[in-house]
Amino acid sequence: MHLFFHRVSNFLYLAIIGSLITACTNIEIDSSNDFPNNGRDESALVRDNLYLKERLIPGIPRPDATFRDGLTSQIRYLNKIKTTNYTLDNLTVAKTDLLNTAQEINTWLDNAHYLPQLSAHQITGQDQRGNVQITGYYVPVMKVSHTKTDVYKYPLYRKPKPSADGSFPTREEIDFEGALDGKGLEIAYTASLVDNFFLHVQGSGVIEYEDGQQALLSWGGVNGHAYRSLGKELIERGEIDREHISAQSIRQWLADHPNRVRELLSTNPSYLFFAEGNTRPIGAANVPLTPLYSVAVDPNVIPLGAILLGELPILDDSGQLIRHEFRLLLAQDKGGAIKGPGHIDWYQGIGEEAHFHAGQLKHFGRVWLLLPR
């Protein structure tokens, strides 16, 4: 089904099809996101506020049964947290608003003829025109060893205690200078420092030991240093064209330049640690992630526990945008690369198929925060 909005500003709402980007648009979005057919709507009007309120009318796309499980976990999270109000620029949201939104969606799931009493608040996006970059993440499966060997020699770490001044070492200090050696923080050892890096970016993963035993590693905290995108770094250096940047092309570049791996990885000082013991991938809201419904957000812009409506990019097998699709989303995670109103990360699931789809996504869509009318 299709979703229609009464457009307060009455502007034309189109997906980008052309490949020409004007000089003006280069200022409005990060240059690394400026590539042909990126899904950006250039016709939308610029707005000053973080959120633009619109009226939601019939036609919300109905999710499958897995969404209900995610929604139940989301309600449980909201009932546990102590936060009562969120100030989001021009919008103040109470925790009860988020709970009431979930109840409206629940009622609608039970009765297809019920019209949810909700309003939609479009987020300003990366360019203040409503364009939000949608990237993807997934949970990889990695071969590991319990002990360090000649092949499996790169540790995955639990979070250490901070130093006396409250700080943690950088990626360079941990991976290349042995800052955590001898502290007993190693969970397992992998065969690739690059694989470790991408596991850090994903935030969780399944590891498989020599005997076939598997375990899930979940997000266990970060070192507090600023995140720096390797893709952006390679584009700025002129190593990869922005239209060709993806997780796969970054991996290939690293494989082709083994003598520059340390140099490139160390440009991102942010480092992620892992926690053990969960049976399903867990997001920052401490609830299990639901494939194709959970998203990572910046909690300063979108509260954890919120329900969103996304107009999301759908790609073909070669990574080309073919259309947009409306989908309900659950804000259940966060990440070091997800900052501000211009970016959300869409959880694709576990394994290689999810890896393929996550690696291709870098296109623009639109996102609305749903709240009681």
Secondary structure in CASP SS format (residue, H / E / C, confidence):
PFRMAT SS
TARGET T0000
AUTHOR 0000-0000-0000
METHOD secondary structure of the structure
MODEL  1
M C 1.00
H C 1.00
L C 1.00
F C 1.00
F E 1.00
H E 1.00
R C 1.00
V C 1.00
S C 1.00
N C 1.00
F C 1.00
L C 1.00
Y C 1.00
L C 1.00
A C 1.00
I C 1.00
I C 1.00
G C 1.00
S C 1.00
L C 1.00
I C 1.00
T C 1.00
A H 1.00
C H 1.00
T H 1.00
N H 1.00
I H 1.00
E H 1.00
I C 1.00
D C 1.00
S H 1.00
S H 1.00
N H 1.00
D C 1.00
F C 1.00
P C 1.00
N C 1.00
N C 1.00
G C 1.00
R C 1.00
D C 1.00
E C 1.00
S C 1.00
A C 1.00
L C 1.00
V C 1.00
R C 1.00
D C 1.00
N C 1.00
L C 1.00
Y E 1.00
L E 1.00
K E 1.00
E E 1.00
R E 1.00
L E 1.00
I C 1.00
P C 1.00
G C 1.00
I C 1.00
P C 1.00
R C 1.00
P C 1.00
D C 1.00
A H 1.00
T H 1.00
F H 1.00
R H 1.00
D H 1.00
G H 1.00
L H 1.00
T H 1.00
S H 1.00
Q H 1.00
I H 1.00
R H 1.00
Y H 1.00
L H 1.00
N H 1.00
K H 1.00
I C 1.00
K C 1.00
T C 1.00
T C 1.00
N E 1.00
Y E 1.00
T E 1.00
L E 1.00
D C 1.00
N C 1.00
L E 1.00
T E 1.00
V E 1.00
A E 1.00
K H 1.00
T H 1.00
D H 1.00
L H 1.00
L H 1.00
N H 1.00
T H 1.00
A H 1.00
Q H 1.00
E H 1.00
I H 1.00
N H 1.00
T H 1.00
W H 1.00
L H 1.00
D H 1.00
N C 1.00
A C 1.00
H C 1.00
Y C 1.00
L C 1.00
P C 1.00
Q C 1.00
L E 1.00
S E 1.00
A E 1.00
H E 1.00
Q E 1.00
I E 1.00
T C 1.00
G E 1.00
Q C 1.00
D C 1.00
Q C 1.00
R C 1.00
G C 1.00
N E 1.00
V E 1.00
Q E 1.00
I E 1.00
T E 1.00
G E 1.00
Y E 1.00
Y E 1.00
V E 1.00
P C 1.00
V E 1.00
M E 1.00
K E 1.00
V C 1.00
S E 1.00
H C 1.00
T C 1.00
K C 1.00
T C 1.00
D C 1.00
V C 1.00
Y C 1.00
K C 1.00
Y E 1.00
P E 1.00
L E 1.00
Y E 1.00
R C 1.00
K C 1.00
P C 1.00
K C 1.00
P C 1.00
S C 1.00
A C 1.00
D C 1.00
G C 1.00
S C 1.00
F C 1.00
P C 1.00
T C 1.00
R H 1.00
E H 1.00
E H 1.00
I H 1.00
D H 1.00
F H 1.00
E C 1.00
G C 1.00
A C 1.00
L C 1.00
D C 1.00
G C 1.00
K C 1.00
G C 1.00
L C 1.00
E E 1.00
I E 1.00
A E 1.00
Y E 1.00
T E 1.00
A C 1.00
S C 1.00
L H 1.00
V H 1.00
D H 1.00
N H 1.00
F H 1.00
F H 1.00
L H 1.00
H H 1.00
V H 1.00
Q H 1.00
G C 1.00
S C 1.00
G E 1.00
V E 1.00
I E 1.00
E E 1.00
Y C 1.00
E C 1.00
D C 1.00
G C 1.00
Q C 1.00
Q E 1.00
A E 1.00
L E 1.00
L E 1.00
S E 1.00
W E 1.00
G E 1.00
G E 1.00
V E 1.00
N C 1.00
G C 1.00
H C 1.00
A C 1.00
Y C 1.00
R C 1.00
S C 1.00
L H 1.00
G H 1.00
K H 1.00
E H 1.00
L H 1.00
I H 1.00
E H 1.00
R C 1.00
G C 1.00
E C 1.00
I C 1.00
D C 1.00
R H 1.00
E H 1.00
H H 1.00
I C 1.00
S C 1.00
A H 1.00
Q H 1.00
S H 1.00
I H 1.00
R H 1.00
Q H 1.00
W H 1.00
L H 1.00
A H 1.00
D H 1.00
H C 1.00
P H 1.00
N H 1.00
R H 1.00
V H 1.00
R H 1.00
E H 1.00
L H 1.00
L H 1.00
S C 1.00
T C 1.00
N C 1.00
P C 1.00
S C 1.00
Y C 1.00
L E 1.00
F E 1.00
F E 1.00
A E 1.00
E C 1.00
G C 1.00
N C 1.00
T C 1.00
R C 1.00
P C 1.00
I E 1.00
G C 1.00
A C 1.00
A C 1.00
N C 1.00
V C 1.00
P E 1.00
L C 1.00
T C 1.00
P C 1.00
L C 1.00
Y C 1.00
S E 1.00
V E 1.00
A E 1.00
V C 1.00
D C 1.00
P C 1.00
N C 1.00
V C 1.00
I C 1.00
P C 1.00
L C 1.00
G C 1.00
A C 1.00
I E 1.00
L E 1.00
L E 1.00
G E 1.00
E E 1.00
L E 1.00
P E 1.00
I E 1.00
L E 1.00
D C 1.00
D C 1.00
S C 1.00
G C 1.00
Q C 1.00
L E 1.00
I E 1.00
R E 1.00
H E 1.00
E E 1.00
F E 1.00
R E 1.00
L E 1.00
L E 1.00
L E 1.00
A E 1.00
Q E 1.00
D E 1.00
K C 1.00
G C 1.00
G C 1.00
A C 1.00
I C 1.00
K C 1.00
G C 1.00
P C 1.00
G C 1.00
H E 1.00
I E 1.00
D E 1.00
W E 1.00
Y E 1.00
Q E 1.00
G E 1.00
I E 1.00
G C 1.00
E H 1.00
E H 1.00
A H 1.00
H H 1.00
F H 1.00
H H 1.00
A H 1.00
G H 1.00
Q H 1.00
L C 1.00
K E 1.00
H E 1.00
F E 1.00
G E 1.00
R E 1.00
V E 1.00
W E 1.00
L E 1.00
L E 1.00
L E 1.00
P E 1.00
R C 1.00
END
